[in-house]
Amino acid sequence: MGFFRRLGDLLGFSKGDHEPKGEDDENNNNNNSNTHLLLKTSNKTMDDYVVSTISYEGLQIYPLTQPLPPQYFRNGENFGEKFSISVVGSCNGLVCLHAYRTLKVVIWNPTTRETKVVPESNLPMFAPAGYCTRIQEKFQNDGSMTGGAYDFERATTSLSNQSLSSSKKVTLVRHGLSSWNEESKVQGSSNLSILTETGVRQAERCRKALTNIYFDQCFSSPISRAKSTAEVIWQGREEPLVFLDSLKEAHLFFLEGMKNVDAKERYPKEYTTWREDPANFYVNGVYPIRKLWATAREAWREILLSPGENFLVITHKSILRALICTAVGLPPERFRAIDMNNGGISVFNFNKRGEAMLQSLNMTAHMYSDHFYIY
Protein backbone atom coordinates (compact mmCIF):
# COMPACT_ATOMS: atom_id res chain seq x y z
CA MET A 1 0.00 0.00 0.00
CA GLY A 2 2.94 2.31 0.78
CA PHE A 3 4.12 1.85 -2.82
CA PHE A 4 1.03 3.45 -4.31
CA ARG A 5 0.90 6.18 -1.66
CA ARG A 6 4.51 7.15 -2.36
CA LEU A 7 3.95 6.87 -6.13
CA GLY A 8 0.84 9.02 -5.87
CA ASP A 9 2.75 11.65 -3.90
CA LEU A 10 5.63 11.59 -6.38
CA LEU A 11 3.26 12.09 -9.32
CA GLY A 12 1.54 15.00 -7.62
CA PHE A 13 -1.77 13.50 -6.49
CA SER A 14 -2.88 15.06 -3.24
CA LYS A 15 -3.61 12.77 -0.32
CA GLY A 16 -7.24 13.75 -0.17
CA ASP A 17 -7.77 12.86 -3.83
CA HIS A 18 -6.63 9.26 -3.73
CA GLU A 19 -7.06 7.93 -0.18
CA PRO A 20 -10.29 6.52 1.26
CA LYS A 21 -12.43 9.02 3.15
CA GLY A 22 -13.21 8.46 6.82
CA GLU A 23 -10.75 5.61 7.31
CA ASP A 24 -7.29 5.73 8.84
CA ASP A 25 -4.56 3.41 7.64
CA GLU A 26 -4.74 1.09 10.63
CA ASN A 27 -8.41 0.31 10.03
CA ASN A 28 -8.07 -0.21 6.27
CA ASN A 29 -7.92 -4.02 6.08
CA ASN A 30 -7.87 -4.30 2.27
CA ASN A 31 -9.48 -7.74 2.14
CA ASN A 32 -10.10 -8.37 -1.55
CA SER A 33 -7.38 -10.69 -2.84
CA ASN A 34 -7.72 -10.14 -6.57
CA THR A 35 -5.85 -6.88 -7.17
CA HIS A 36 -2.15 -7.14 -7.92
CA LEU A 37 0.66 -5.17 -9.45
CA LEU A 38 2.23 -6.88 -12.45
CA LEU A 39 5.95 -6.21 -12.81
CA LYS A 40 7.76 -7.23 -15.97
CA THR A 41 11.42 -8.14 -16.32
CA SER A 42 13.01 -9.27 -19.54
CA ASN A 43 16.14 -10.84 -20.88
CA LYS A 44 17.08 -11.66 -24.42
CA THR A 45 15.50 -15.09 -24.52
CA MET A 46 12.30 -14.91 -22.49
CA ASP A 47 9.74 -12.72 -20.72
CA ASP A 48 9.03 -13.47 -17.07
CA TYR A 49 6.14 -12.00 -15.16
CA VAL A 50 6.35 -11.54 -11.41
CA VAL A 51 3.21 -10.91 -9.40
CA SER A 52 3.62 -8.77 -6.27
CA THR A 53 0.65 -8.25 -3.98
CA ILE A 54 0.34 -4.57 -3.16
CA SER A 55 -3.28 -4.00 -2.13
CA TYR A 56 -6.65 -5.60 -1.68
CA GLU A 57 -9.21 -2.98 -2.58
CA GLY A 58 -12.28 -3.93 -4.59
CA LEU A 59 -12.07 -2.72 -8.17
CA GLN A 60 -15.00 -2.69 -10.62
CA ILE A 61 -14.43 -0.70 -13.81
CA TYR A 62 -16.33 -1.39 -17.06
CA PRO A 63 -15.44 -1.30 -19.83
CA LEU A 64 -11.70 -1.68 -19.46
CA THR A 65 -11.09 -1.24 -23.18
CA GLN A 66 -11.17 2.49 -23.71
CA PRO A 67 -8.99 5.18 -25.27
CA LEU A 68 -6.73 7.15 -22.95
CA PRO A 69 -5.38 10.60 -23.93
CA PRO A 70 -2.93 10.17 -26.86
CA GLN A 71 -0.23 12.01 -24.92
CA TYR A 72 -0.15 9.08 -22.49
CA PHE A 73 -0.54 6.15 -24.85
CA ARG A 74 0.96 6.87 -28.22
CA ASN A 75 3.28 4.66 -30.19
CA GLY A 76 4.76 6.37 -33.22
CA GLU A 77 2.52 5.87 -36.24
CA ASN A 78 -0.32 4.59 -34.03
CA PHE A 79 -1.19 8.08 -32.83
CA GLY A 80 -4.83 8.24 -31.80
CA GLU A 81 -5.30 4.48 -31.92
CA LYS A 82 -7.53 2.93 -29.26
CA PHE A 83 -5.55 0.63 -27.01
CA SER A 84 -6.68 -2.26 -24.84
CA ILE A 85 -6.12 -0.99 -21.31
CA SER A 86 -5.42 -3.49 -18.54
CA VAL A 87 -5.93 -2.82 -14.85
CA VAL A 88 -2.88 -4.22 -13.05
CA GLY A 89 -3.33 -2.84 -9.55
CA SER A 90 -5.11 -0.39 -7.27
CA CYS A 91 -4.60 1.17 -3.88
CA ASN A 92 -5.90 4.18 -1.95
CA GLY A 93 -8.24 5.10 -4.78
CA LEU A 94 -5.52 5.16 -7.47
CA VAL A 95 -5.54 2.66 -10.33
CA CYS A 96 -2.49 1.40 -12.21
CA LEU A 97 -3.14 0.91 -15.93
CA HIS A 98 -1.03 -0.65 -18.68
CA ALA A 99 -1.69 -0.27 -22.41
CA TYR A 100 -1.44 -3.25 -24.70
CA ARG A 101 1.43 -2.96 -27.24
CA THR A 102 3.16 -0.15 -25.33
CA LEU A 103 5.61 -0.15 -22.46
CA LYS A 104 3.88 2.75 -20.75
CA VAL A 105 2.17 2.55 -17.40
CA VAL A 106 -0.02 5.29 -15.95
CA ILE A 107 -1.65 6.00 -12.61
CA TRP A 108 -5.27 7.05 -12.93
CA ASN A 109 -7.39 8.82 -10.32
CA PRO A 110 -11.04 7.94 -11.14
CA THR A 111 -12.30 10.63 -8.75
CA THR A 112 -10.51 13.58 -10.35
CA ARG A 113 -10.00 11.88 -13.75
CA GLU A 114 -6.31 12.79 -13.64
CA THR A 115 -3.93 10.49 -15.52
CA LYS A 116 -0.18 10.62 -15.05
CA VAL A 117 2.62 8.61 -16.62
CA VAL A 118 4.80 6.53 -14.33
CA PRO A 119 8.41 7.68 -14.93
CA GLU A 120 10.60 5.20 -16.75
CA SER A 121 12.80 3.09 -14.50
CA ASN A 122 16.56 3.62 -14.49
CA LEU A 123 17.05 -0.13 -14.04
CA PRO A 124 18.68 -1.93 -17.01
CA MET A 125 16.30 -3.12 -19.72
CA PHE A 126 17.61 -6.65 -19.44
CA ALA A 127 17.70 -8.24 -16.02
CA PRO A 128 20.96 -9.85 -14.83
CA ALA A 129 21.36 -13.49 -15.79
CA GLY A 130 19.41 -15.74 -13.49
CA TYR A 131 17.46 -12.90 -11.87
CA CYS A 132 14.10 -13.85 -13.36
CA THR A 133 14.59 -17.49 -12.46
CA ARG A 134 15.41 -16.64 -8.85
CA ILE A 135 12.35 -14.40 -8.51
CA GLN A 136 10.15 -17.00 -10.19
CA GLU A 137 11.36 -19.72 -7.81
CA LYS A 138 10.66 -17.51 -4.81
CA PHE A 139 7.00 -17.19 -5.73
CA GLN A 140 6.66 -20.81 -6.84
CA ASN A 141 7.72 -21.86 -3.35
CA ASP A 142 5.28 -19.49 -1.64
CA GLY A 143 1.93 -21.17 -2.21
CA SER A 144 0.47 -19.28 0.76
CA MET A 145 0.04 -16.11 -1.32
CA THR A 146 -2.98 -17.33 -3.27
CA GLY A 147 -3.12 -21.06 -2.64
CA GLY A 148 -2.68 -21.57 -6.40
CA ALA A 149 -0.03 -23.12 -8.61
CA TYR A 150 2.70 -20.90 -10.03
CA ASP A 151 3.93 -23.30 -12.64
CA PHE A 152 2.78 -26.51 -14.28
CA GLU A 153 5.76 -27.94 -16.13
CA ARG A 154 5.20 -31.59 -17.08
CA ALA A 155 1.77 -31.59 -15.44
CA THR A 156 0.29 -32.50 -18.82
CA THR A 157 1.57 -33.62 -22.22
CA SER A 158 2.70 -31.00 -24.71
CA LEU A 159 0.04 -30.32 -27.33
CA SER A 160 2.36 -28.35 -29.60
CA ASN A 161 5.19 -30.95 -29.76
CA GLN A 162 7.66 -28.08 -29.85
CA SER A 163 8.58 -25.03 -27.81
CA LEU A 164 6.35 -21.97 -28.14
CA SER A 165 7.66 -18.43 -28.46
CA SER A 166 5.56 -17.39 -25.45
CA SER A 167 2.94 -18.69 -23.06
CA LYS A 168 -0.61 -18.72 -24.45
CA LYS A 169 -4.17 -18.33 -23.23
CA VAL A 170 -7.04 -20.00 -25.13
CA THR A 171 -10.73 -19.30 -24.51
CA LEU A 172 -13.16 -21.98 -25.75
CA VAL A 173 -16.82 -21.18 -26.47
CA ARG A 174 -19.64 -23.50 -27.53
CA HIS A 175 -21.99 -22.18 -30.22
CA GLY A 176 -25.43 -20.80 -29.29
CA LEU A 177 -28.65 -22.80 -29.35
CA SER A 178 -29.29 -24.34 -32.78
CA SER A 179 -32.44 -25.48 -34.55
CA TRP A 180 -31.56 -29.15 -34.04
CA ASN A 181 -30.77 -28.51 -30.36
CA GLU A 182 -34.35 -27.27 -30.04
CA GLU A 183 -35.73 -30.24 -31.97
CA SER A 184 -33.61 -32.77 -30.03
CA LYS A 185 -31.92 -34.08 -33.18
CA VAL A 186 -28.49 -35.65 -33.54
CA GLN A 187 -26.36 -32.92 -35.16
CA GLY A 188 -22.89 -34.28 -35.81
CA SER A 189 -21.11 -32.56 -38.67
CA SER A 190 -24.29 -31.61 -40.54
CA ASN A 191 -24.47 -28.05 -41.83
CA LEU A 192 -28.29 -28.05 -41.83
CA SER A 193 -28.70 -27.12 -38.16
CA ILE A 194 -28.67 -23.33 -37.91
CA LEU A 195 -28.42 -20.77 -35.12
CA THR A 196 -31.83 -19.86 -33.67
CA GLU A 197 -32.93 -16.43 -32.42
CA THR A 198 -32.19 -17.64 -28.90
CA GLY A 199 -28.77 -18.78 -30.11
CA VAL A 200 -28.07 -15.32 -31.55
CA ARG A 201 -28.97 -13.72 -28.22
CA GLN A 202 -26.67 -16.19 -26.44
CA ALA A 203 -23.86 -15.26 -28.82
CA GLU A 204 -24.48 -11.58 -28.12
CA ARG A 205 -24.23 -12.28 -24.39
CA CYS A 206 -20.89 -14.00 -25.01
CA ARG A 207 -19.66 -11.01 -27.01
CA LYS A 208 -20.57 -8.59 -24.21
CA ALA A 209 -19.07 -10.85 -21.54
CA LEU A 210 -15.74 -10.97 -23.42
CA THR A 211 -15.69 -7.36 -24.57
CA ASN A 212 -12.93 -6.36 -22.12
CA ILE A 213 -10.53 -9.09 -23.25
CA TYR A 214 -8.09 -8.63 -26.11
CA PHE A 215 -7.74 -11.60 -28.47
CA ASP A 216 -5.05 -11.86 -31.12
CA GLN A 217 -7.14 -14.20 -33.28
CA CYS A 218 -10.47 -16.02 -33.33
CA PHE A 219 -10.65 -19.59 -34.65
CA SER A 220 -13.99 -21.17 -35.54
CA SER A 221 -15.51 -24.27 -37.01
CA PRO A 222 -16.80 -23.53 -40.53
CA ILE A 223 -20.08 -25.37 -39.80
CA SER A 224 -23.04 -22.98 -39.88
CA ARG A 225 -24.12 -22.86 -36.23
CA ALA A 226 -20.57 -22.25 -34.97
CA LYS A 227 -19.69 -19.89 -37.85
CA SER A 228 -22.76 -17.72 -37.14
CA THR A 229 -21.93 -17.65 -33.42
CA ALA A 230 -18.36 -16.59 -34.20
CA GLU A 231 -19.53 -13.80 -36.48
CA VAL A 232 -21.70 -12.37 -33.69
CA ILE A 233 -19.04 -12.67 -30.97
CA TRP A 234 -16.22 -11.32 -33.14
CA GLN A 235 -18.24 -8.35 -34.39
CA GLY A 236 -16.23 -5.12 -34.13
CA ARG A 237 -12.83 -6.81 -33.87
CA GLU A 238 -10.21 -5.97 -36.48
CA GLU A 239 -8.63 -9.34 -37.28
CA PRO A 240 -10.49 -11.66 -39.70
CA LEU A 241 -12.03 -14.88 -38.45
CA VAL A 242 -9.99 -18.03 -39.08
CA PHE A 243 -11.96 -21.18 -39.95
CA LEU A 244 -10.33 -24.55 -39.19
CA ASP A 245 -11.61 -27.88 -40.46
CA SER A 246 -10.03 -29.44 -37.38
CA LEU A 247 -12.71 -27.68 -35.30
CA LYS A 248 -15.59 -29.40 -37.12
CA GLU A 249 -17.95 -31.58 -35.10
CA ALA A 250 -17.69 -35.37 -35.06
CA HIS A 251 -19.22 -37.08 -38.09
CA LEU A 252 -22.05 -39.41 -36.93
CA PHE A 253 -23.11 -40.73 -40.33
CA PHE A 254 -26.70 -42.02 -40.57
CA LEU A 255 -27.65 -40.77 -37.08
CA GLU A 256 -27.30 -37.15 -38.14
CA GLY A 257 -30.62 -35.35 -38.53
CA MET A 258 -32.58 -38.03 -36.67
CA LYS A 259 -34.51 -37.17 -33.53
CA ASN A 260 -32.91 -38.87 -30.56
CA VAL A 261 -36.08 -40.81 -29.79
CA ASP A 262 -36.27 -42.09 -33.38
CA ALA A 263 -32.56 -42.99 -33.54
CA LYS A 264 -32.90 -44.98 -30.32
CA GLU A 265 -35.87 -46.90 -31.72
CA ARG A 266 -34.47 -47.51 -35.21
CA TYR A 267 -30.82 -48.21 -34.29
CA PRO A 268 -30.98 -49.34 -30.65
CA LYS A 269 -27.55 -50.97 -30.54
CA GLU A 270 -25.66 -48.15 -32.24
CA TYR A 271 -27.55 -45.42 -30.40
CA THR A 272 -27.05 -47.04 -26.98
CA THR A 273 -23.32 -47.42 -27.65
CA TRP A 274 -23.13 -43.78 -28.75
CA ARG A 275 -24.83 -42.61 -25.56
CA GLU A 276 -23.32 -45.03 -23.02
CA ASP A 277 -19.95 -46.11 -24.45
CA PRO A 278 -19.04 -43.45 -27.05
CA ALA A 279 -15.37 -44.45 -27.27
CA ASN A 280 -16.49 -47.81 -28.69
CA PHE A 281 -19.19 -46.38 -30.96
CA TYR A 282 -18.32 -47.90 -34.34
CA VAL A 283 -20.03 -46.99 -37.59
CA ASN A 284 -19.10 -47.34 -41.28
CA GLY A 285 -15.67 -48.67 -40.34
CA VAL A 286 -14.89 -45.68 -38.11
CA TYR A 287 -14.70 -44.97 -34.38
CA PRO A 288 -15.88 -41.32 -34.53
CA ILE A 289 -14.89 -40.37 -30.98
CA ARG A 290 -11.45 -41.96 -31.15
CA LYS A 291 -10.93 -40.15 -34.43
CA LEU A 292 -12.08 -36.91 -32.75
CA TRP A 293 -9.20 -37.18 -30.24
CA ALA A 294 -6.71 -37.10 -33.11
CA THR A 295 -8.58 -34.18 -34.69
CA ALA A 296 -8.51 -32.28 -31.39
CA ARG A 297 -4.74 -32.69 -31.12
CA GLU A 298 -4.41 -31.38 -34.67
CA ALA A 299 -6.58 -28.36 -33.77
CA TRP A 300 -4.52 -27.61 -30.65
CA ARG A 301 -1.31 -27.70 -32.66
CA GLU A 302 -2.72 -25.32 -35.32
CA ILE A 303 -3.93 -22.89 -32.66
CA LEU A 304 -0.88 -22.92 -30.39
CA LEU A 305 1.61 -22.47 -33.24
CA SER A 306 -0.25 -19.42 -34.55
CA PRO A 307 1.24 -15.96 -33.88
CA GLY A 308 -0.18 -14.25 -30.81
CA GLU A 309 -0.70 -15.02 -27.14
CA ASN A 310 -4.46 -14.86 -26.54
CA PHE A 311 -6.90 -16.81 -28.72
CA LEU A 312 -10.67 -17.29 -28.92
CA VAL A 313 -12.04 -20.62 -30.23
CA ILE A 314 -15.71 -21.17 -31.12
CA THR A 315 -16.94 -24.64 -31.97
CA HIS A 316 -19.17 -27.61 -31.03
CA LYS A 317 -19.87 -29.71 -27.96
CA SER A 318 -18.18 -32.98 -28.96
CA ILE A 319 -15.00 -31.42 -30.34
CA LEU A 320 -14.90 -29.18 -27.25
CA ARG A 321 -15.04 -32.27 -25.06
CA ALA A 322 -12.16 -33.73 -27.06
CA LEU A 323 -10.16 -30.48 -26.87
CA ILE A 324 -10.60 -30.29 -23.10
CA CYS A 325 -9.89 -33.97 -22.50
CA THR A 326 -6.77 -34.06 -24.68
CA ALA A 327 -5.48 -30.93 -22.93
CA VAL A 328 -5.77 -32.46 -19.46
CA GLY A 329 -4.80 -35.98 -20.51
CA LEU A 330 -8.15 -37.79 -20.42
CA PRO A 331 -8.82 -40.65 -22.90
CA PRO A 332 -11.85 -41.06 -25.21
CA GLU A 333 -13.49 -43.24 -22.53
CA ARG A 334 -13.98 -40.01 -20.53
CA PHE A 335 -15.82 -38.27 -23.38
CA ARG A 336 -19.00 -37.73 -21.34
CA ALA A 337 -17.12 -36.67 -18.19
CA ILE A 338 -17.11 -33.10 -19.59
CA ASP A 339 -20.20 -31.06 -20.43
CA MET A 340 -20.50 -27.76 -22.27
CA ASN A 341 -23.62 -25.61 -22.37
CA ASN A 342 -24.59 -23.50 -25.36
CA GLY A 343 -22.55 -20.33 -24.94
CA GLY A 344 -20.44 -21.91 -22.17
CA ILE A 345 -16.91 -20.52 -21.84
CA SER A 346 -13.77 -22.40 -20.78
CA VAL A 347 -10.23 -21.04 -20.44
CA PHE A 348 -6.82 -22.73 -20.72
CA ASN A 349 -3.32 -21.44 -20.02
CA PHE A 350 -0.38 -22.97 -21.88
CA ASN A 351 3.26 -22.68 -20.91
CA LYS A 352 6.10 -22.47 -23.44
CA ARG A 353 6.26 -26.26 -23.60
CA GLY A 354 2.68 -26.36 -24.89
CA GLU A 355 1.45 -27.94 -21.65
CA ALA A 356 -2.06 -26.99 -20.53
CA MET A 357 -3.61 -25.85 -17.28
CA LEU A 358 -7.40 -25.57 -17.10
CA GLN A 359 -8.31 -22.20 -15.61
CA SER A 360 -12.11 -22.20 -15.99
CA LEU A 361 -14.66 -24.72 -17.23
CA ASN A 362 -18.07 -24.06 -18.80
CA MET A 363 -18.63 -20.58 -17.32
CA THR A 364 -22.25 -19.50 -17.87
CA ALA A 365 -22.80 -16.56 -15.49
CA HIS A 366 -23.08 -14.26 -18.53
CA MET A 367 -26.15 -16.17 -19.70
CA TYR A 368 -28.16 -15.07 -16.68
CA SER A 369 -26.76 -11.61 -15.90
CA ASP A 370 -24.80 -8.76 -17.43
CA HIS A 371 -21.53 -10.39 -16.40
CA PHE A 372 -18.13 -9.30 -17.72
CA TYR A 373 -15.13 -11.60 -17.59
CA ILE A 374 -11.68 -10.29 -16.75
CA TYR A 375 -8.81 -12.79 -16.83
MITOR-780197 format. One record per residue (C-alpha): residue in one letter; z, y, x. Coordinates in steps of 0.02 Angstrom, whole numbers, plus 32768, in hexadecimal, padded with zeros to 4 digits. Last residue first. Example, Ala and Ser with C-alpha at 12.3 -4.5 7.8 and 13.67 -1.06 7.14 Angstrom:
// MITOR-780197
S81657FCB82AC/A81867F1F8267/
// end
This chain:
// MITOR-780197
Y7CB77D817E48/I7CBB7DFD7DB8/Y7C907DBC7D0C/F7C8A7E2F7C75/H7CCC7DF87BCB/D7C997E4A7B28/S7CE57DBB7AC6/Y7CBE7D0E7A80/M7C277CD87AE5/H7C627D377B7E/A7CFA7CC47B8C/T7C827C317BA8/M7C9E7BFB7C5C/N7C547B4D7C78/L7CA27B2C7D23/S7CE17BAA7DA3/Q7CF47BAA7E61/L7CA97B017E8E/M7CA07AF47F4C/A7BFD7ABA7F99/E7BC57A8B8048/G7B237ADA8086/R7B647ADF8139/K7B6C7B9C8131/N7BEB7B9280A3/F7BBA7B847FED/N7C177BD07F5A/F7BF47B8F7EAB/V7C027BE47E00/S7BF17BA07D50/I7BBC7BFE7CB3/G7BAB7BB87C02/G7B217C077B99/N7B0C7B697B32/N7BA27B007B63/M7BA67A947BFF/D7C0279EF7C0E/I7C2D79897CA8/A7C7278D77CA8/R7BD578A17C4A/F7B6F78867CE9/R7BFE782F7D45/E7B9A778E7D5E/P7B1477FB7DAF/P7B8778107E47/L7C03789F7E68/G7BFF78F97F10/V7C3379A97EDF/A7B8679F67EEE/T7B2E79597EAD/C7B9B795D7E11/I7B7D7A167DEE/L7AC17A0C7E04/A7AB7796A7DA0/R7B1B79B27D10/L7AAE7A4D7D17/I7A1379DD7D12/S7A58798F7C73/K7A8A7A327C1F/H79F17A9C7C42/T79C27B307CB1/I79EC7BDE7CEE/V7A197BF97DA6/L7A5A7C9F7DEB/F7A647CB87EA7/N7AD17D197F21/E7AB37D117FDD/G79FC7D377FF7/P79627CE2803E/S79417C357FF3/L79827B9C8050/L7A107B867FD4/I799F7B887F3B/E791A7B0E7F78/R799F7A977FBF/W7A037A9C7F1E/A79687A767EB7/E793B79DF7F24/R79EC799E7F13/A79DF79B27E56/T793979537E53/A798878C17EB0/W7A1878BD7E34/L799A78CA7DA4/K794778297DDD/R79EA77CE7DC4/I79F3781E7D17/P794277EE7CE6/Y794977377D21/V788F77147D18/G781F767F7CF1/N77F076C17C45/V78A976D27C17/Y794B76A57C6C/F79F476F17C40/N7A6576AA7CC7/A7AAD77517CFF/P7AB777837C48/D7B3976FE7C1B/E7B8177357B72/R7B0277AD7B27/W7A6277737B7B/T7A9976BD7B72/T7ABB76D07AB7/Y7A1077217A9F/E79B476987AFD/K7A09760B7A9E/P7A03765D79F3/Y794E769679FB/R792076B87944/E79CE76D778FE/K7A1477377993/A7973779B79A4/D797B77C778EB/V7A2F780778F4/N7A0878687993/K797478BE7942/M78D7789379A3/G787A79187A05/E788D78BE7AAB/L78C278097A9A/F781377CB7AC9/F781F780B7B7D/L78CA784E7BB2/H789078C27C3F/A792779177C8B/E792579D57C7E/K78C07A427CF4/L791B7A987D85/S78B37A407E0B/D78197A8E7DBB/L78597B357DFB/F78337BDD7DAA/V785E7C7B7E0D/L787E7D187DA7/P783F7DB97DF4/E78B87E2D7E50/E78E07ED57E02/R79627EAC7D7F/G79557F007CD5/Q79497E5F7C70/W79877DCA7CD5/I79F47D867C48/V796C7D967BC3/E78E07D4E7C30/A79527CC27C6A/T79797C8D7BB7/S78BF7C8A7B8E/K789C7C1D7C27/A792B7BA77BFC/R78ED7B897B4A/S78367B837B80/I783A7B0C7C14/P78157B677CB8/S78C67B437CF9/S790F7BDE7D45/F793B7C2D7DEC/C797D7CDF7DF4/Q79807D3A7E9B/D79EC7DAF7F03/F7A717DBC7E7D/Y7AE67E517E6B/I7B757E397DF1/N7BAE7EC27D7A/T7B347E907CEF/L7B6D7DDC7CED/A7BCB7DE27C47/K7B467E537BFC/R7AB97DDA7C29/C7B1E7D447BEB/R7B3C7D9A7B45/E7A827DBD7B38/A7A5F7D057B57/Q7AD67CD77ACB/R7A7D7D527A57/V79D77D027A85/G7A1F7C557A62/T7A5B7C8E79B6/E79AB7CCA7991/T796D7C1F79C8/L79247BF17A73/I78997B727A66/S788C7AB47A65/L77D57A867A7A/N77D47A857B39/S781579D37B41/S787279A47BE1/G7902794E7B87/Q792279927ADA/V7973790A7A6F/K7985795879C4/S7A2379997970/E79C27A187906/E7A227AAD794B/N7A127A6F79FD/W795A7A4E79D6/S79407B0679AA/S79997B3F7A48/L7A447B8C7A67/G7A477BF07B08/H7A197BAB7BB5/R7A9F7B697C2A/V7AD47BDD7CB7/L7AF87BB57D6E/T7B367C3B7DE8/V7B187C187EA0/K7B777C6C7F2F/K7B397C587FE1/S7B7F7C5A8093/S7B077C9A8116/S7A717C67817F/L7A817BB5813E/S7A917B1D81AD/Q7A2B7A84817F/N7A3079F58103/S7A387A778076/L7AAA7A148002/S7B2D79F28087/T7BA9796F804F/T7C5379A7800F/A7CFC79D58058/R7CAA79D58104/E7CD97A8B8120/F7D367AD2808B/D7D887B7380C4/Y7E0B7BEB8087/A7E527B7C7FFE/G7EC07BCA7F7A/G7F7C7BE37F64/T7F5D7C9D7F6B/M7FBE7CDA8002/S80267C3C8017/G7F927BDE8061/D7FAE7C318108/N7F587BBB8182/Q7EAA7BF0814D/F7EE17CA4815E/K7F0F7C958215/E7E797C268238/Q7E027CAE81FB/I7E577D30826A/R7E467CC08302/T7D917C9582D9/C7D647D4C82C1/Y7DAE7D7B8369/G7D5E7CED83CB/A7CEA7D5E842C/P7D1B7E138418/A7CDF7E648375/F7C347EB38370/M7C267F64832F/P7CAD7F9F83A6/L7D427FF98354/N7D2B80B5833C/S7D2B809A8280/E7CBB81048212/P7D16818081A4/V7D34814780F0/V7CC181AE8083/K7D0F82137FF7/T7CF8820D7F3B/E7D56827F7EC5/R7D5182527E0C/T7DFB82A77DF2/T7E4B82137D99/P7DD3818D7DD8/N7DFC81B97E8E/W7D7981607EF8/I7D89812C7FAE/V7CE281097FFF/V7C9A8080806C/K7BF2808A80C2/L7B9D7FF98118/T7B0D7FF8809E/R7AAE7F6C8047/Y7B2D7F5D7FB8/A7B9F7FF37FAB/H7C5A7FDF7FCC/L7CE3802E7F63/C7D9E80467F83/V7DFB80857EEB/L7E8B81027EEC/G7F1180FF7E64/N7F9F80D17ED9/C7F3E803B7F1A/S7E957FEC7F01/G7E237F727F59/V7D737F2D7F70/V7D1A7F737ED7/S7C617F527EF1/I7BD77FCE7ECE/S7B267F8F7EB2/F7AB9801F7EEA/K7A4980937E87/E79C480E07EF7/G79CA819C7F0E/F799781947FC4/N795B80E67FF0/E78EC8125807E/G7983813F80EE/N7A1A80E980A4/R7A7D81578030/F7B2581337FE5/Y7B9B81C67FF9/Q7B2282597FF4/P7AC181FC7F6D/P7B5382127EF3/L7B8481667EAF/P7B1081037E3E/Q7B5E807D7DD2/T7B797FC27DD6/L7C337FAC7DB7/P7C217FBF7CFC/Y7CAB7FBB7CD0/I7D4D7FDD7D2F/Q7DED7F797D12/L7E687F787DA4/G7F1B7F3C7D9A/E7F7F7F6B7E33/Y7FAC7EE87EB3/S7F967F387F5C/I7F627F1C8011/T7F397E638021/S7EC77E4980B5/V7E2A7DDF80A0/V7DC67DBF813E/Y7D0A7DA88133/D7CAB7D5F81C3/D7BF47D8481E7/M7B9C7D178267/T7B367D0D8307/K7B3B7DB98356/N7BEC7DE28327/S7C2F7E31828A/T7CD07E69823B/K7CE17E968184/L7D807ECA8129/L7D927EA88070/L7E277EFD8021/H7E747E9B7F95/T7E997EA87EDC/N7EB77E057E7E/S7F727DEA7E8F/N7FB37E5D7E07/N806B7E7D7E26/N80727F297E77/N81307F377E74/N81397FF67E6D/N81F6800F7E5C/E821480377F13/D817E80AB7F1C/D81BA811F7E93/E816E81197DE7/G815581A77D6B/K809E81C37D93/P803F81467DFE/E7FF7818C7E9F/H7F4681CF7EB5/D7F4082837E7B/G7FF782B07E96/K7FF0827F7F4B/S7F5E82F17F70/F7EBC82A37FA7/G7E8382EE804D/L7E2E825D80A3/L7EC182438119/D7F3D82468089/G7EDB81C3802A/L7ECE815780C6/R7F8A816680E2/R7FAD8135802D/F7F2980AC8033/F7F73805D80CE/G802780738093/M800080008000/
// end
